[in-house]
C-alpha cells in the first residue's frame, strides 16, 4: 500500500459572545470567506484545508452589526 503523505488538516475554531444572525464574516488567507451566524464551532470548507505545518491567517472580513470582534489563537 502506498503512503499518501501528509493529509490536509481542517482549520476552524469557536465563536463566543456573538449572538445570532450578527453578520460576522471570517476569511482564511484572504481568499476563503465564511459567514458566522452565531456562537459555536466552525470549520472552513474542505477546499480551505492546509497541509500540516503550513502557515495561514484567519482574519475578520466583516464585523457584526453593533459589535467589535477579534481573532485570537
N, C-alpha and C positions, 0 to 999 in steps of 0.2 A: 504494500500500500504506500502511495506517495505521500510525503509530508506536504500539507497545503500551505505551510509557512504561517506567518503571523496573521491572525484574523482581526478584522476591524472591530473596534470597541465602540459601544454606544456612548454618546455624550448627552448628559441630562443633569437634572438637579431637582430641587424642591423650591417652590414659591410659597411664602408665608405673608400674611397681613394684607393681601391684595383685595380680598372680597370676590365678587362675581362680575363678569362682563365689564371689566375695567379698561380694556384696550391696551394692555401691555403686549409689546412685540419684542422678542429677543432675536438676535442674529448670531449665527456661528460663522466666524471668519468673514463676516461682512457679506455673505452670499446666501446663506440658508436661513430664511426667516421662519419664526414660529410664534403664532399668536397664542397667548396665555390667557385663558378666560376665568381663572380662579386659583385659589390655593391648592397645593398638592404637587405631586411629582410630574415631571415632564421628561421627554426624551426627544431629541431632534430626530427627524426621519432617517431611515436606514441609509439613504444616499449621503447623509452627512457624517456617517461613521468614519473614524480615523484609525489608522494602524497604531498599535501600541507604541508609545514614545513620541508620537507626532505632536507638534505644538499646535495650539488652537486658541482662539479668543472668542468668548461669549460676551456680547455687549447688548445694551438696550437700544433698540431702534426707535421705539415709540413708548413714551411714558404713559401710564394710565391717567385718565382724567382725574384731576384733583389730588394726585399723589406723586411722590418722587421715589423712585426705586433705585437700588444699586445692585451690582453683581459682586458676590464675594466667593472665594474658594474655600 
